[in-house]
């Protein structure tokens, strides 16, 4: 084996091992992503998880976390790495992680950056743009929500704030994905990148809104209310009212609006998926799975009597995720079968 082949093999092995530790489910779903874009997607995911871990390290005070997050973001602004800053981030944050996978990720963050430098200039630029945007969402979290418990409960103010937040933390992933796939998958060379990127943004926003509504009780306990005050006011509610499970019936009209918004975004995501040629089966499946899983989650959200109970996790079982994967793989990403499933599912949601 020559040195170049050995380097590529080592890179693949590092990414595979890290992904297995950080997210077994993501590693499983990543297998379906076409091979020539798998490393770029893997790196982007690991960098995003690292940034999220830095932002969520509660044992470090908020100003220092913002500082570390900013230093991390700076590594994606230019073409040169500041290895001293990277080591500083690693030393300050890795030992504080209770989750062994997240600790390992931060300990090996410098290796991720070295692999990043082996990517093509265009792919590096795509990851750079993604990470400088994603970290804005994390900075928005840290600056908007000043506390860590219900004592300091704070809400976003307007729908525009919510829309901006969902773009920062998920919508921009649709842009990244579209640019990357159009550059590397011949089947998409005729796509209008600008137009499809805009649809991809809607796709990402739908997934993030799904996370927001299903995790509402958990986020409230951390002092974060992503439901805008203006929406709550329309139902004569305040953020603090959502801490009382008895207010779920009063909250349901607001919840229904948010879920409809999520479904409309996911409808665009489904159009995006169906625009992928049938013979790009892997790419289709990689888009089908999160939409159908989000739909199943939204169905649970709308039917759950315990949505505002922080002791209850509103989450579809992993077996349901694997069922979705098996069904769509068995039909080879068939648009008719998948669209029938999505259509039936959304009727149960809205």
Secondary structure, 3 states (H helix, E strand, C coil): CCHHHHHHHHHHHHHHHHHHHHCHHHHHHHCCCCHHHHHHHHHHHHHHHHHHHHHCCCCCCHHHHHHHHHHHHHCCCCCCCCHHHHHHHHHHHHHHCCCHHHHHHHHCHHHHHHHHCCCCHHHHHHHHHHHHHHHHHHHHHHHHCCCCCHHHCEECCCHHHHHHHHHHHHHHHHHHHHHHHHHHCHHHCCCCHHHHHHHHHHHHHHHHHHHHHHCHHHHHHCCEECCCHHHHHHCCCCHHHHHCHHHHHHHHHHHHHHHHHHHHHHHHHHHHHHCCCCCCHHHHHHHHHHHHHHHHHHHHHHHCCCCCCCCCCCCCCHHHHHHHHHHHHHCCCCHHHHHHHHHHHHHCCC
